[in-house]
Amino acid sequence: MAERIPVLIVAGFLGSGKTTLLNHLLRAAGDTRIGVVVNDFGAVNIDAMLVAGQVDAMVSLGNGCVCCAVDLGELDEMFTRLTESRHAVDVIVVEASGLAEPRNLVRMVIGSANPRIRYGGLVEVVDAEQFPATSARHPELLTHLRLADLVVLNKIDRAPDAGAVRARIAETVGQVPIHATTHGRVAPGLLFDEPVRRPLDGPEQLSFDALLAEPEHCGTEPHPHLHDEYRSIAFHTQRPLDPRALVAFLEDPPDGLFRAKGVAAVAVAGERRKWTFHLVGRHVAVEPVPWARGERRATDIVLIGTGLDEPALRARLAGTEHTAAEPLDADALLGLWRYTPEPA
């Protein structure tokens, strides 16, 4: 599962700043290779023109909304082209039309027959200045926000009362993290992992783990670092986990948590596998894989989100450790099996 390419959906109403956000990701992603599917209405694909030349693999869908396609085959064809080994793509970003229905796009990605991809989350971009008016004219936008795994509250510098807008969105989306920014600036590490490359002689790209400890630099342009509220928290323990407690954590993630990934050693008698998992919003995927020869059997988890309460998070994760002397029986794994992919 770790080899699968995450597919991130970026949605939002017309003019919210989706293309601006995408262009920022393309400029700031460093060594990450991004494949892009641009879904636009109209005979001339303006969004595709705006990002052309900045991506490693480009597939553009014009003259219609991909989310309205009945057959999943066309979108699967796009994913097949982008996941070809010659592109070496690390993440795929689907920029949805401003008139798209995000629920259908999410279903398309999750239901894709392509074994090389996995769902990477739904990001809903909101224009903080226009949100009161657009949500009044189009109340379905509130439903879209409730589907999101992350809400990007964009253009807060233009909103007369950005705090009130954020409060209203928070009341609407509940636990879903909200990331406030301007000009579509979102740290790539909030949305996807830095790829692991073969070490090179001389200067090299920071690994994801190293990136966790480094502040993001945004060039010389002066602007408030609104993304500083984004945090990554690493948790490590040598004690094996109670898989039922781990599932309970994944099924009820804390406020502000957007992504989590990890490798867990579990306290089940006779269990000789490690359990890798990904959490994006409220979507969980788990897979058991053999421990490598000589690999340290421990649990390592990385949590990524906005406004995270680190002491409370660590306390909850510590509560997943199995402290009893006797190991658990195999029934304790049933919750994890529920989130493993079905065999092909």
N, C-alpha and C positions, 0 to 999 in steps of 0.2 A: 504493500500500500504506500510505503514511503516513496516509491518510484513513480507513483501516479501524479499527473499534472493537475494542479488545482485550477478549476474554472470559476473565475470571479465575475459576477454579474453586477454591472454598474447601471442603476436605473434612476429615474427622477423626472420630474415634469420638465417641459420645454424651457430652456434657458436657465436651468438650475446650476449648470456648471459641470456637466458630466465630461464633455470633451476637454475642458480646462483641467479637470482632475486627471484624466487619462494622459494628457500631454505632460503634466507634472510627473506622473509615475514613470513615463518613458524617459524623461530627462534625468530623474533622480534614482533610477533603478540600478545604476552601476553595472555590475557584471550579470545581472539578471536578464535573461532573454524572454521577452514578452511577445506572445502571439495575440493578435487583436482581431475580433470579429466586430465590425461596426454595423449596427442595424439602424437604418435611417429611412424615413419616408421620402418619397419623391423620386423623380427621374434622375436628378443629379444628386449624388451622394455627398453632400457638403461635409458631413462629419468625417467621412473617409478621406476627403481632400485635406482636411485640417490636420490629420495625423499621418498622412502619407509621407514616406521617407524617414519616419522616426522609429519604425518597428522592424523586427527581424522577420516576421512572417505575417502577411496581411491578407485577410479575407474579408471582403465587403459585401454585405447583403443590401441591395437597393430595391426600389419599386415595391415596397410592401413591408409589413412588420413580421419579423421571423416568429414572434410569439403567437401569431395567428395561424401558422402553418399546422395543418392537420397531421401530416406525416412527419415523423421525427427524422426521417432519412436525410433531409437537406442539411439540418443542423449537424447531424452526425457526420455528414460528408465534410463539413467545415472543420470539425474536430479531427477527423482522420487526416486531413491535409496538414493541419497545424501540428499534429503529434508525430509526423514523419520524422525519423531519426535525423535526417539531414538538417532540419531546422534547430534541433537541440533546444526546444522551447522549455522554459522552466515554469511558466504560468500563462494561462489564457485569460484575457479580459474580454468579456462581451459587453460592449457599450450599447444599451438598449435604446430604442427610439423613445423620445419623450412622451409618446402616446402608447407605449407598450404596456401590457398586462404582466407584471413581474411574476405572478403566481405561475403562469404557464411557462415562462422561461425557466424558472426553478425546476418545474416538473420535467422539462425537456432535458436539463443537465443531469438531474438525478436519474432519469429514466434512460439516459444514453446507453447504447450497447457498446460503446468504446471502452475497453478494459484499461486504457492508459490514462483516463481522466477520473477526477473525483470532484465533487461539489466544493467550491471554495468560498461560498457565501454570497449573500445579496446585500449590496451597498446601495442605500437610497440617498441621493443627493437632494438637499433642500435649499432653496434660495431663501435665506432668512428675511430679506427685505420684502419679498413678494408672498411669502407663505400665508399670512393672514388673508390676503385677497384670493390667492389661487385655491386655498383649501375651502374657502367659502363657496367659490364657483364650482369647484370639483371635489366634493366631499369624499369621493372614492380614493383620493390621495391619502387620506387618513388610514384607510384599509391597507394601502400599499406600505405605509410606514410600519404597520403592525406585522407585516411579513418580513421586514428587514432583519438582517443579522447585525448590521451597523448602520446608523444614520449619520451622514456627514452634513452638518449644518454649515452651509457655505455662505459667503458674503456677509459675515456678521458685522463687518465694518460699515456696511450700508444700512443696517437695520436700526431704526430709531430706538427700539427696545428689544435688543437681542436676547436679554435675559428672560423676558416674558415669553418670547417665541420658543426658547429652549424649554421653559417650564411647561408650556402647553404640549410640546412634542413629547416630553418625558412622561407627562400624564397619559398621553395616548399610547406610547410604546412600552411602558412598564420597565422591564429589566434590560431592554435592548440598549447597548451603549450608544451615546451620542458624542460625536467628535466635532467640535466647533473649529472653524478655520476661515481663511480668506483665500481667494484666487485658487481654490481647489487643492490647496497644499495638504497632503496627507502623507505621512512617513510611509514609504513602501513596506517597512517592517511590520506595520500594523496589519497589512493586508495579505502579505505572503512572505515566505522564508527566503533568505539569501541562499543561493545555490552553493553546494559544496563542490569546489573545483580541485583538480589536482594541483598541489603546491608548485609554484613556479620559482625560478631563481629571481632574486631581487624583490622589489615591492609587489604586493599581491592584495587582492580584495579581502577585506575582513570576513571571517566566517560569521554565520548567524550568531553563534554563541558569543563571539567577540563583540559583535554589533550590539548585543544586549547591554554591554557596559559602556558604550560610547554614545555621546550626544550626537544628534543629527545636525549636520551643517548645511545650511541652505544658501551657500554662496555669499556674495558681498551685499546683496540687496537688503536694505534694512526693513524688517517687518517683525511684528510681535510673534514669538514662537508659541503659537496657540497649540501646536501639536505636542508641547512638552507634557501635556496631561496624559499622553499615551505612555504606557509602561509595559515592560516585560519583566516577569518574575520567575525565577528558576527555583524549583523544589527538588531536593535529592534526599533519598533515604536508603539505608542498607536493609531496613526491615521490609519484609514482604507485605503486600497489601491484602486487605480483605476485598475481593472483587465486588462483593455486594455494596460495600461502602464507596468504592470507586464509581460504580454505576450510579449510585445515588447522587454523588457529586456532579457527574456529567449530565444527569437528567435535570438537575436543579442548579445550574451555574449561578455564580454570584453576580450581582449587578455590575455592569460595566465590562464583563468578560466577553471578548469577541472571538478569540481563538485560544485553543489549548492543544498541545501535542505532547506525546510522551511515550515512554517505554516503561511498563510496569512488570515487576516480579510479584507473583501472587502466592499466597500462603495456602496452596491446595496440595494435598498429598499426591505425590507422583507426577505433578505437573512440571514438565521439562521445557516449557516454551515461555517466551516473553510475549507480552500483550501490548502491541503498538496501537495507539489510538489518535484520532483527530477529533476535535470539537470545533465547529464553526457555528456560532450563534446557538441554535438549539438542535443542530444536526450532528449526530455522533456516528463515527465509523471506527470499527475495531477489527484487528486481525492478529491472530496468534502466529508467531514465526519462531523458528529454532534459535536458541542462543548460539552465537558464533563460538568456535573453539577458543577457550581462554577468556571469553568475555565476562566482565564483572557482572554478577547477577544482582542488580540494584534497580531502583526506580528513579527515573529522571523525568521531570515534567516542566514544560515551559508554558506560562500563562501570559496572554497578551490582551490588553484592553485599555480602557480609559477610566480614570477615576477609581482604580482598584484599591481596595482596603487590604494592604499587604498583611498586617497581623491577623486579620480575620481569615484571609485566604490560607495562610500557613497553618492556622489552627484547624481549619476544615480538612486540609490535606493530611495533616498529622493524624487526624481522627480516622483516616482510612487505613492506617497501619494495623496489622494483625498482631496483637500483643499476647495472646494466649499461648500456652506451651504447645498445645495440640494443633496440628494443621486442620484445615477445613476439608470437607469432602467435595467431590466433583460437582455436586448440585450448586455450590456457590458460584460456579462459572456460568450458570444459565443466563444471568443478566447480560454478561459480556457477549455470549453467543448470539443474543438477539440483535446485536449491531454488527455482526460479521457479514461480509458479502456472501450472497448465495453462490454455490458452485455453478460454473458455466455448464 
